[in-house]
Amino acid sequence: MNFISEFSATAGAAKAKSLLRTIALVIIGALLGLFVLAVFLWAAAQVHARPGPQWAGEPENIRQWFQSLMQPDNPYMSCCGEADAFEADTFSQNAAGQYVATITDGKGIIPDGTKIAIPDAKIKWDKGNPTGHGIVFIGSQGQVYCYVTPGGV
């Protein structure tokens, strides 16, 4: 009888170790999966910008300013990049009091004179504007990411 109880205790311990090892592997796999998903979502958010060399000749401080801009209503999301930035040096307000930016340099993508209604939550006031131009960031589907009013730093 002593041999049988010893065998049962050893077998039970082995099963418990095996079960714990399996649980640990499942948890590690789930955490790794979440990490990969987070990296994928971050990368997807960074590729909103249309490719283009339009701003390749800009000074480094201007490029850094563009790259540092984050959406005012979602501070973890970029305003996108220079390829999505269009000059909008004039603006007005519509009857509802909403900003309406007028495109003054659509870079051949958006016709100059196009009026873009700017949601209040997309107006940036916190980073200055070293370009001297109003800048509106517009996605490929026409969504406004950010608007920086004309002015200096």
TIKETOR-813212 format. One record per residue (C-alpha): residue number from 1; residue in one letter; chain; y, z negated, x negated. Coordinates in Angstrom, 3 decimals, decimal comma, padded with zeros to 6 digits. Layout:
PT   i aa ch       c2       c3       c1
PT NUM  A  A        Y        Z        X
...
***
This chain:
PT   i aa ch       c2       c3       c1
PT   1  M  A  000,000  000,000  000,000
PT   2  N  A  002,353 -000,748 -002,838
PT   3  F  A  002,040  002,828 -004,134
PT   4  I  A  002,837  004,275 -000,676
PT   5  S  A  006,014  002,182 -000,187
PT   6  E  A  007,183  003,030 -003,717
PT   7  F  A  006,589  006,748 -003,046
PT   8  S  A  008,508  006,561  000,269
PT   9  A  A  011,505  004,840 -001,370
PT  10  T  A  011,613  007,444 -004,141
PT  11  A  A  011,316  010,340 -001,674
PT  12  G  A  014,051  008,842  000,515
PT  13  A  A  016,403  008,460 -002,442
PT  14  A  A  015,764  012,067 -003,485
PT  15  K  A  016,499  013,278  000,055
PT  16  A  A  019,707  011,219  000,172
PT  17  K  A  020,842  012,644 -003,190
PT  18  S  A  020,046  016,145 -002,006
PT  19  L  A  021,961  015,603  001,225
PT  20  L  A  024,984  014,199 -000,648
PT  21  R  A  024,898  017,138 -003,063
PT  22  T  A  024,820  019,577 -000,123
PT  23  I  A  027,740  017,819  001,589
PT  24  A  A  029,760  017,856 -001,644
PT  25  L  A  029,119  021,587 -002,102
PT  26  V  A  030,192  022,303  001,491
PT  27  I  A  033,420  020,317  001,015
PT  28  I  A  034,177  022,015 -002,312
PT  29  G  A  033,479  025,420 -000,744
PT  30  A  A  035,788  024,663  002,190
PT  31  L  A  038,587  023,496 -000,126
PT  32  L  A  038,170  026,585 -002,300
PT  33  G  A  038,281  028,765  000,818
PT  34  L  A  041,489  027,071  001,980
PT  35  F  A  043,041  027,566 -001,457
PT  36  V  A  042,142  031,279 -001,466
PT  37  L  A  043,552  031,639  002,052
PT  38  A  A  046,797  029,906  001,041
PT  39  V  A  047,181  032,188 -001,996
PT  40  F  A  046,502  035,244  000,177
PT  41  L  A  049,071  034,190  002,783
PT  42  W  A  051,665  033,483  000,091
PT  43  A  A  051,017  036,887 -001,514
PT  44  A  A  051,243  038,627  001,864
PT  45  A  A  054,614  037,004  002,483
PT  46  Q  A  055,882  038,289 -000,872
PT  47  V  A  055,034  041,942 -000,177
PT  48  H  A  057,339  042,425  002,808
PT  49  A  A  059,831  044,201  000,602
PT  50  R  A  059,881  047,964  000,531
PT  51  P  A  059,328  049,345 -002,950
PT  52  G  A  062,268  051,073 -004,529
PT  53  P  A  064,261  051,310 -007,731
PT  54  Q  A  067,657  051,245 -005,945
PT  55  W  A  068,743  048,015 -007,656
PT  56  A  A  067,149  048,587 -011,046
PT  57  G  A  070,577  048,833 -012,713
PT  58  E  A  071,956  045,582 -011,260
PT  59  P  A  072,970  042,771 -013,629
PT  60  E  A  070,408  040,033 -014,159
PT  61  N  A  072,455  037,371 -012,315
PT  62  I  A  072,579  039,581 -009,190
PT  63  R  A  068,832  040,275 -009,330
PT  64  Q  A  068,143  036,538 -009,734
PT  65  W  A  070,417  035,777 -006,788
PT  66  F  A  068,511  038,248 -004,608
PT  67  Q  A  065,182  036,818 -005,737
PT  68  S  A  066,257  033,220 -005,034
PT  69  L  A  067,354  033,751 -001,434
PT  70  M  A  065,167  032,076  001,169
PT  71  Q  A  065,290  032,511  004,931
PT  72  P  A  067,555  029,837  006,427
PT  73  D  A  065,188  029,151  009,325
PT  74  N  A  062,082  029,230  007,105
PT  75  P  A  063,019  027,940  003,628
PT  76  Y  A  059,578  028,728  002,190
PT  77  M  A  059,890  032,449  002,968
PT  78  S  A  061,931  034,845  000,874
PT  79  C  A  064,712  036,924  002,404
PT  80  C  A  062,712  039,710  000,742
PT  81  G  A  064,196  041,727 -002,044
PT  82  E  A  066,868  044,182 -002,987
PT  83  A  A  064,944  047,040 -001,358
PT  84  D  A  065,418  045,353  002,045
PT  85  A  A  069,080  044,495  001,379
PT  86  F  A  071,741  046,659  002,947
PT  87  E  A  075,480  046,304  002,520
PT  88  A  A  077,262  045,258  005,686
PT  89  D  A  080,859  044,653  004,657
PT  90  T  A  082,264  044,414  008,154
PT  91  F  A  081,161  042,257  011,007
PT  92  S  A  082,272  041,270  014,450
PT  93  Q  A  081,057  039,129  017,289
PT  94  N  A  079,590  040,362  020,536
PT  95  A  A  080,460  038,947  023,962
PT  96  A  A  077,874  036,200  023,510
PT  97  G  A  079,498  035,105  020,229
PT  98  Q  A  076,659  036,446  018,059
PT  99  Y  A  077,469  037,994  014,667
PT 100  V  A  077,100  041,774  014,559
PT 101  A  A  077,011  043,263  011,061
PT 102  T  A  078,001  046,891  010,507
PT 103  I  A  076,034  048,718  007,825
PT 104  T  A  078,406  050,147  005,213
PT 105  D  A  075,727  051,289  002,746
PT 106  G  A  072,364  051,972  004,314
PT 107  K  A  071,037  053,540  001,090
PT 108  G  A  069,955  056,620  003,034
PT 109  I  A  067,547  054,510  005,107
PT 110  I  A  069,866  053,106  007,783
PT 111  P  A  072,829  055,255  008,858
PT 112  D  A  076,212  053,829  007,839
PT 113  G  A  078,014  052,427  010,873
PT 114  T  A  074,796  051,082  012,447
PT 115  K  A  075,460  047,748  014,124
PT 116  I  A  072,889  045,003  013,601
PT 117  A  A  072,891  041,886  015,782
PT 118  I  A  072,306  038,876  013,519
PT 119  P  A  070,437  035,890  014,979
PT 120  D  A  072,372  032,678  014,257
PT 121  A  A  069,330  031,201  012,504
PT 122  K  A  069,359  034,053  009,958
PT 123  I  A  072,882  033,521  008,597
PT 124  K  A  072,895  032,044  005,085
PT 125  W  A  075,771  029,813  004,047
PT 126  D  A  074,206  027,927  001,157
PT 127  K  A  073,903  030,318 -001,808
PT 128  G  A  077,285  032,033 -002,161
PT 129  N  A  077,410  035,774 -002,656
PT 130  P  A  078,086  037,233 -006,094
PT 131  T  A  077,884  040,845 -004,848
PT 132  G  A  081,209  040,850 -003,013
PT 133  H  A  079,468  042,647 -000,136
PT 134  G  A  078,009  041,382  003,089
PT 135  I  A  074,252  041,746  002,760
PT 136  V  A  071,735  041,995  005,581
PT 137  F  A  068,009  041,908  004,797
PT 138  I  A  066,088  044,044  007,259
PT 139  G  A  062,304  044,484  007,336
PT 140  S  A  060,500  047,754  007,868
PT 141  Q  A  060,117  046,971  011,582
PT 142  G  A  063,857  046,283  011,989
PT 143  Q  A  063,578  042,485  011,893
PT 144  V  A  066,485  040,612  010,312
PT 145  Y  A  065,336  038,225  007,580
PT 146  C  A  068,751  037,010  006,379
PT 147  Y  A  072,442  037,804  006,491
PT 148  V  A  074,906  036,758  003,801
PT 149  T  A  078,543  037,196  004,747
PT 150  P  A  080,889  039,137  002,433
PT 151  G  A  082,690  037,025 -000,110
PT 152  G  A  082,575  035,603 -003,564
PT 153  V  A  080,424  033,000 -005,231
***
